[in-house]
Amino acid sequence: MRYIFIVTLFLLAGFVNTTNAQDDLFRKAQGRFSGMGVGQGGSDTIGHRTGLEDSITIRFRFLDTSRLREFDSVLYDFTQKIPIPWHHFTLGNFGNASHSILFSPETKAGWDHGFHAFDIYNLTANDARFYNTTRPYSELNYLLGSRSEQMIRLMHTQNLRPNWNMAFEYRLINSPGFFQNQNTNHNNYRFTSWYKSKNLRYQNFIVVVGNKLQSGENGGIQDDSYLSRDSVEAGYDERSNIPTRLGPDQVGNRNFFSTSIATGSFYTNASYMMRQQYDIGQKDSIVVNDTTVIPLFYPRLRLEHTIALNTYHYRFRDTFGDSAYYKEMYGITLPGNRDTFFLRDKWRELTNDFSIYTFPDAKNPQQFLKLGASFQSLQGTFDSGYINVVSNAKDYYNFFAHGEYRNRTRNQKWDIEALGNFYVTGFNAGDYNAYISLQRLISKQIGYLELGFQNTNRTPSYVFNTNSSFYIDTAASPIDFKKENITTLFASFIQPKLKLKLSGKYFLVTNYAYYKSLFEVDQASSLFNLLQVSAEKIFKIGGNWNWKTWVILQQRVGDGPVNVPLLSTRNQVGYDGTLGFKNLRISFGAEMRYFTAYKAPVYSPLIGQFVYQDNENIELRRPDISGYLHFRIKSFSAYVRAENLNTLDPATGGFTKNNIPNFNYPYPGLQIRVGVFWSFVN
């Protein structure tokens, strides 16, 4: 049945090619140039591919900006196709909890649930795309990897009317994994609607998002020695035989239609948002000929109302609880009459916002001043399966004011963005966030410069609150947490002709809330600083051969509960070109990823958090090495990759020298991935 389904997908694949851009710093930094790809010709606007009958103009925008964007056509970067940035490491399987080796503290003021280990797999309302297209457009993506790893993505968008677009997106990630009890099954969907009245005064945006994330939690393998040559000879060359700390002895289910996770994290969230805008301003028009007149409208005042309902459901469940493990690692004694253990936090968030915009320059909608106020209602329910309390509920509210100023000058030399919010009253009273960014095109020869500042004063995430089911610290006197304060100074310089980007961030942090063990919470009272400097560059080796490099240096100053690797780097050496064929774009070569030894955080499966430790270093045995072949022919793209080549053991000929980027959570051996991505214009 599984093979019939795969063949069917290939037959249907005439519908799609993904263009889901990720956080590649070359493209994201300015949003003004996307031609950093080598041998590919920059942005892809999908036009005149097989003749006028198949032409299409399609652009999109995000919710909080009116700037229309085009698809990114960079071929060499596989992180565009899967939702794992290169600087993230997982617990060994596609879909498991992930952690960035870059210091990236939470800088969101106000209420926060505190569960972020699976954020990269979520679709959100903030990154929803609102399209405008002249023809119906569809995408179908299918990725197949070793051990039946699969990812399916479907997307369709079309203008129901010239002034009304709708889009739907669905994604499935399913991976049994190489080790026991690490199987994953993630389902995501997102629906968007963008309507604009014929007189251009009224706009309506609707976003519906749902994410159902299921990930097995095995607590890591019982001992790293099982990865040694002696253990291989003893039968552990089949990694699914290695015993793990949590869960039963079973291999992951390879049927993505039916996933059974006995021990794992189950995170479900949904968002329902509607935004309405009404503009007051002046009408105009362009007369094309005697029968064609294009209406124009220049807003001077905009009234906006946004209502958003978000639900969050976070659960950890172990149906085969090992009493000895819970007692030793967490100090928890399971009830004698059962071995099932679970924790659950459930939230309902309703936010109403009203805002007013003014546009100083009638003919520049990219310049505006926005002022608004929001009322937020919060309802939390907390439940635990190992204590006597059946259920505990809390109700909170917040009232906060916010403002924003943006200006992208008409000569496109300046980008100014300043925004802030302040929580006036409620559960998070006193929280605030202030942000300003200045971007300047110095000249086409010199490039772009950006300078910025951000300061956030925030209540620690709710998982540090004793009401949370995931607060299992047994300390007699709970900590009275103070507000965290995080200041960030940042700058970047981009030179498109040299294909170079330099950037830096300087963090100043006080009252940093963290976990000092698998379950104990703490707060750093002293100030500490952290410097983060990065460089990205494409070097031309000769002909169409190139060396692409990403280098990040980080250094903490002061006694803070944060450890980061001094050096993190990613490099690609390969060919980017056409091989002399008109419709072919191809990129092939080798890719390497590496970070220096550092005291990496430990993952706590019960609470779904990466926790601080300062005793033992994590060091890669060898750099992660992959071989890749990516190519595109018109609307068809394919990605063929052999990953973790570094695990080869010359003595045995097997791929058993596993890297361990997180304690007790090794990466797999050789992993083959084949992805096909098609786009289709109806």
N, C-alpha and C positions, 0 to 999 in steps of 0.2 A: 504493500500500500504506500509506503514512504517513497519508494522509487517512482511509482506512478505519479505521485504528487509532484516530485521534482521534475519529471519530464513535462508534466502539464505546465509548471511554472515557466520552463524554457519555451514552450510553445506560445504562452501568453506574453512572453517578454518583449514582444514588439511594441509594448506600451510605454517603456520607461527608461530614464537615465537620471540618477539622483544628482542634485545640485546642492546638497545640504552642507554648506560651508561651516567649518568649525573655527576654533580660536587660533588660527594661524596668524601670528603677529604681523607678518608681512602685509596681509590683506586687511586686518581689523584695525590697525593703528589709526589710520586717517580716514578710511572710507573714500578716499579721493583717487587712489590709483589701485588697480588690481592686476597690473601687468607684470607682477614679479615672477610669474611662471616662465620657464625657459622654453622657447620653441613652441609656444602655444598661442600667442597672439592675444593675451589678456582676456577681457570679459567676453562672455558668450551670450549673445542676444537672440540666438535661435532664429535665423531668418534665411530664406531662399536656399534651403538645403537641397531640394529636389525640383525646384521650379516655383513659380508664383503660387501655384495651387496649394503648396505645402508651407508657405511662409507664415510666420507668426511673429508678433511683437508682444513680449511679455515682460512685465516689470513687477516689482513688489515693494512694499514699504512695511515698516514695523509700527506698532501701535503709537509710540511716543515720538514719532518723527514723521514729517510729511515728505521726506526726501525719497524719491523713487530710486530703486537699485536694480542692478542686473545680476544674472547668475554668474557665479565664479567658475571658470573653466580650468583651473589648475589641475593637472593630471597626476603629478608626481606624489602628491600628499595623500596617503591612504587614510589619515585621521579625518579627512572630510567625509569618509564613507562610513566610519564607525564612530560611536559617541565616546571615544576614549582619547583625550588629548595625550600627546607624546610624553608629557611630564607627569602623567598619572601612572600609578601602579595599582593593580588589582590584587586580590587574594589568590590569584592563580587561575581564574576562569573568567571568561567573557560574561559579564553580568554580576559578578561578585562585587562587594564593597570596594571602593577605590580611594586612593589617597594621593594628593599632589605632593611632590617633593619640593615645591615652591611654597614659601610662606604666604598664605592668603587668608588672613583672619576675616571673620564675619564683620562687615561694615554696614549692616542694615540696622537702623535705629528702630526701636519699637519691639513688639512681640515677635519672638522666633521660637519655633518648636524645638529646634536643636538637632534634628536628624538630617545629616547631610552626606553620609557615606555613600549614598546611591544617587546623589543629585545629577550626575552626568547622564543617567539613563532616563531622566524625566523630560517629557515635553512640557512647556510652560506657556502661559499667556503672553509673557513678556517677549519671547522670541517667536511668536506666531507671525507668519507672513500674510499680508493682505495683498492679493494679486490684482493686476489689471491686465487682461489678455484679449487679443483679437480673435483667438481660436481656442476651443477646448484643448487642454494640455494635460497629459498624464505621465506618471513615472512609475516604473516597477523595478525594484532592486532585489536581488537575491544573492546572499553570501552563504557559502557552504565551506565549513572548515573540518579539521580532523575531529574524530569522535562525535560526529553528527552535529557539530556546532552549526547553527543556522540563524540568519537574520533576514527578515522579509520586510520590505517597506513599500507601501502603496501610497500614491498621491494623485489626486485629480483636482483640477481647478477649471472653472469656466465662467465667463460673464453670462449670467442669465439674461441680462439686459446690458446695454452699453454702460449704464451707471450702477450696476449691481453685480458683484462677483461673489462666488462661493467657492470654498475649497475644503477638501477632506484629506486627512493623512492618517495612516495606520502603520504601526511598526511592531514587529514581533522579534524578540531575542530569546533564543532557547539554546542552552548548552549544557550537556551532561557533565562536562569536565573530565579531567584526567585522574583526579583523586576522588576518594569517597566523599559523599555528602557535601558537594559543592555545586550541585546542579542548579541551574537558573532558568526562570521563565518570566519574561517581562512583556507585558502588553501595553501599548500606548496608542491613544487616538487623539486627534485634534480636528475640530471643525471651526471654520471662520466664515464670516459674512461681512462684506463691506458694501454699504449702500450709500449713494450720493444722489440727492434730489436733482431734478433736471435744471432747476434754477441755481444750483450749486450752493444753496444756503444751508442745507441740512445734510449731516452725515450720521450714519449709524454703523457701529462696529459691534460684532458679536463674536465671542470666543468661547468654545466649550472644549475642555481638555480633561482627559482621564488617563491615569497611570496606575497600573497594577504590577508591582514589582515583587517577585518571589525569588529568594536566594537561599540555598542551603548554607548552613553554618556548621563547619566541622571542627572549629577550634584549632585548626592546624594539625599537621602530622605529629605523632607522639614523640618522635625523635628524628633529628636531622641525619643520624647515622644510617637510617633506612635508605638514604640516597647514595650511600657509598658503594664501591665496587663489590665488597664482600656481601652486602645485602642484595645486590643485583644477582650475584651468583646464588643466593639463597632463595631467589624467586621474586624479588621485589622489582625486577626490571619491568614488570607490569605494575604501573604505579597505582592502579586501583586496588591492589592488594595491601598497600601500606595502611596500617591502622591509624585512625584519627582520634582526636580527643573527644569529639562530640558526635552523636548520631549512631545509628545502627551500621553494621557491616553490610553495605549494599552499594552497588554501582548506580550512577545516575540513570534515570529513565530517558531513553533516546526518542521517545514519541512525544513531539511537541504538542500534540492534541490532548495529551493527558500527562500532567506533571504532578508527581507526588513527592512532597518534601516533608520528611518526618521531623527534621530539626532545622529551623531556619528563621529568617527575617521576612516578614510579610508587610510591605508598605503599600498603602493605597491612598491616592489623593485625587481630587477632582476640582476643577475650577469652572465657574459659570460667570461670565462677565459681559455686560452690555454698556457701551459708551455712546452717548448721543451728543451731538454738537449742532448749534445753530449760530450762523454768522450774520452779522449786520455790517453792511458796507456799501460799495458802489458797483453797479453793473457796467459791463462794457461788452464789446463784441468785435470780431474780426470778419469782415466781408470777403469771402473767397471769390464768389461770383454772384450772378443774379439770383441763384437759387440756393446757395449755401452760405450760411452765416454761423460762425462758431461763437457761442456765448462765452463770456468771461465774467469772473466775479472777483473783486478784490476785497477781502474781509478787513474790517477795522476793529470790530469787537466780536468776540466769540463767547458764547455761553455753553458750558459743558457739564454734563452729569454722567457719573459712572457709578454703577452698582455691581458689586462682585461678591459672589458666594464661593468660599473655598472650604473643602472638607479634607481632613487628614486623619488617617488611621494607621497607627504604627504598632506592630505586634512582633514579639519574639515568642516562638512556641517550640517546645521540645517534648515530643510524645514518648521519648525513651530516655528520660532524665537519669543521668548517672549520679547517684547521691554523693559518691566520693569526689567526683569532679567539682560539683557545686560547693561542697564543704571546703575543699582544699583551695580552690581558686577564688571563691566569692564569700566564703563564710556563711553559706546558706544551707540550712537543714531542710530537706524536703519532707513533707508529711509522710508518715509511715505507711499510709494506706494508698498512696498513689505515686507514680513516677513522672507524671505530666507536670511541666513547668511552663508558665506563660506570663508575659508582661504585656500591657496594652495601654496606650494613650490614644485618645480620640478627640479631635478638635473640629469645631465648626466656627468659621470666621465670616462675618458679614460686614462689608464696608460700603458706605455711601459717601460719595465725594461730589462736591460742587466747586467748579472753577470758572474763572473769568480770564480771557486772553485779551490783550490789546496788541495791535500791529502798528508800530510807529511809521513804517514805510509801506504804503498801500500795495506796492508792486513787488514786495519781497516777503513772501509768507514764511521764509526761514528766519525772520527776525520777529520776536514776540516777547512779551512779558506776561507771565501767568501767575495768578494768585488763587489759592483755593483752601478749602477746609474739609476734613473728613471725620466721620464718626465710625468707629469700629466696635463691633460687638463680638465677644469671644465666649465660647462655651466649651469647656473641657471635661472629659470623663476619663477616669483613671481606674484601672482594674489590674489586679495581680492574682496569680494562681498559687502563690506560696504563702500568702498571709491571710489572716482571717477577714480583713476588710474586703467585701465583695465589690463595692463600687464607691467611688468618690467623685463628686462633680463640683466644678467651680465655674462661676460666671464673672467675666471681666468686661471692661469697656475702655476705649481710648478716644480722646478727641485731640486731633493734631491739625496744625496749619502748615501750609507749604507754599513755596514760591519758586519760580524758575524764570531765567532769562536766557534766550538763545539768539544768536545772530551769526548767520553765515552770509557774509557780505556778498553783494551782487557781483563783485569782481572775483569772488571765490578765493580771495587771499587770506581772509580771516575767518576763523571759526571760534566763537565764544560761547561757552556754556557755563552757567552758574545756577545752582539749585540748592535747596535746603528745606528741611522740615523740622518742626518742633512740636513735641507732645505736651500739650497744655495741661491736660488733666487725665486721670485714669490710671490704669495699672502701670503704664510705662511713663508716667509724668516725669518730665525732666530730660527724657531722651531727645537727642537731636542729631541731625546730619547736615553738614555744610560741604559743598563741593564746588570747585571752579576749575575750568580748563580753558586755556588759550592756545589756539593752533594758528600757525602763520606759514603761508607759502613765501619763503624768503625770495626765491627765484627758481626758475626751472633748472638752472645750472647747479644751484646750491641744494635745494630741496625744502623739506618741511621741518618745522620745529614746533614742539608742543611742550607746554609747562602747565603744571596743575598742583592742586592742593585739596585735601579732604580731611575733615575732622568729624569723628563719630563718637558720640557719647551714648552708650546703650546698656540696657538691662541685660545681664547674662541670659543665655537661652534657657527655656523653661525646663530642660532636663536637669538643670542645676537647682531647681525648686523642689523642696521636699514633698510637694503634692504629686509630682510625677511618679508613675509606676516604675520608671526606669531609674529613679533615685534610690539606690540600694545601699548607700553608704550607711554603715552602722555606727558612726561616731555619735557619742552621747550628746554633744553640743553641735548642732548644725551650724555651718558658716553663715554669717550675715553678709551676703554678697553685696559689694558696692558696684557701682556702674563702671563698666569698662570704658576706657577712652583710648581711641586709636587715631593717630595723626599720620597721614601719608603725604609725602612730597614726591612728585613724579615728573619725569621729563622724557622726551623721546626725540630722536632726530632721524629722518628718513631721506635717503638719497636714491630716487628711483633709477637713475642712470647707472649708478654703481651697484644697484641691487643690494643696498645696505640699510640696515636699521640698527640704531643704538638706543637703548632705553635704560632707565634706572628708577628705582623706588627706594625711598627711605622711610621706614616705619618707626614711630615712637609710640610705645604701648605701656599703659598703666592699668592696674587692677585686672590683669588677664585671668579669666576663669579657665580652668583646665582640670583634667583627671590626672591624679598622681599615681594611680594604680588601676587595675581592671575595674574598680568600682568606687574608689575614694575620690572625692572632689576637693578642690583647693582653689585658692586665688592668690596670684602673685601681687604683693603690695608694692614692690619696687618698680621703677621705670626701667625698661630695656629698649634697645634700639636694634634694628636690623637693616642692613644694606643689601639691596638686590640689584645687580647690574647684568644686562643681557646684550648680546650682539647676534645679529642674523645677517648672513652674507651669502651671495651666490658668486662663486669664482668660476671663471671660464677656463677650463683646462686646455681645450683645443677642439676646433670643429664644433660639434654639438655635445661634447662631453663637458660635464659640469660637476663642481663640488659645492654642495649646499650644506651650510653649517649653522647650527643653533648652539650658542654657548651662554650659560647662566652662572654667575658667581654670586654667592650669598655668604654673609657673615653677620653673626649676632654679636652685639656689644652690650655688656651688662649681664646681670644674673637673671635671665628669664627662662621660663619653662618651655623653651622651643629649641629644637635641634634641626638643622638643615645641612645638606651636603654642601661643601665648599664649591664644588664644581659639578654641574650637570650639563650634558651635551648630547646632541643628536646630529648625525652627519649622514649625508647621502652622496655617493659618488656614482655617476651613471650618465647615460645617454638620454637626451631630450631632443626629439626632432621628428622627421617624417620618413627617414630611410629612402627618400626619393619618390615616395608615393603621394599623390595629390590629396587624397582624403584621409590619410593615416596620420595620427598623432601618437607617438610612442615614447615611453619612458621606462628604462630598465637599468638595473645596477644593483648595488649593495647598500644597505642601511645599517647604521650602528647607533646604539643608545647606551649611555654610561653615566654613572654618578659615583663620586668618591665616597669612601667609607664615612658613616656618621651614625650617631645614636638614634636610630629610626624609632618612630612611635610603635607601640604594640596595639594590636587590634583586640578589642573586648567584644566578643560575639553577643553576649546577653544584652548589652546596652547599645550596640551598633556604633561604637565610637573608637577612634584612634587615640590612644592615651600616651602620655609623656613617660619616657624612661631615660635615665642618664647613666646606665651601667655598662651596656654592651653595644658594640658597633655592629652594624650590618654592612657587609661589603660584597659586591658582586664577584663571583668566581671569574667571570669573563664578561666583557661587554656584550649586551644583547645584539645579535647580528641576524639580519634578514636579507634574503635575495628577493627582488621584485621585478615583475614585468607588468606594466600598465599600458593599455593602448585604447584609443578611441577611433572608430570609423563612423563618421557622421553622427548619428544619434545613439550609437552603440558603444559602450565602454566595458572593458574587462580588466580585472585586477587579479593577478596570479602571484602568490607570495609563498615563500618558504621561510618560516620564522623560527627563531631560537636555534639557528645553525650552530651557535656557540656551545650547545650542550653535547656536541659530538665527543665521544670517548674513543680516541684512536686505539686504545688497547683492546676494546671489545667490539668496536664498530657500531655501537649503539648510541643513541642520543640520551644519555643518562646523567650528564654533568649539569644538573638543574641549577639555575640561579635562584636565590632566595631573597627577593627584594623586601619582604616582610617576615618577621620572626615566625618560623614554623609553617610558612605559606609559600612553598616553592612554586615557581613557574613550571609549565609543562616542558617536555622535550620538543622534538621536531614537530612543528605544526604547519600544515598546508592549508591555505585559504584560497578559494576561487570565488570571485564575485563578478556578477554580470549586471549591468545597469543600462536600461533602455529608456528612452523618452519617445513619446508618441503624440503627434498633433492630429486631432480628429478632423 
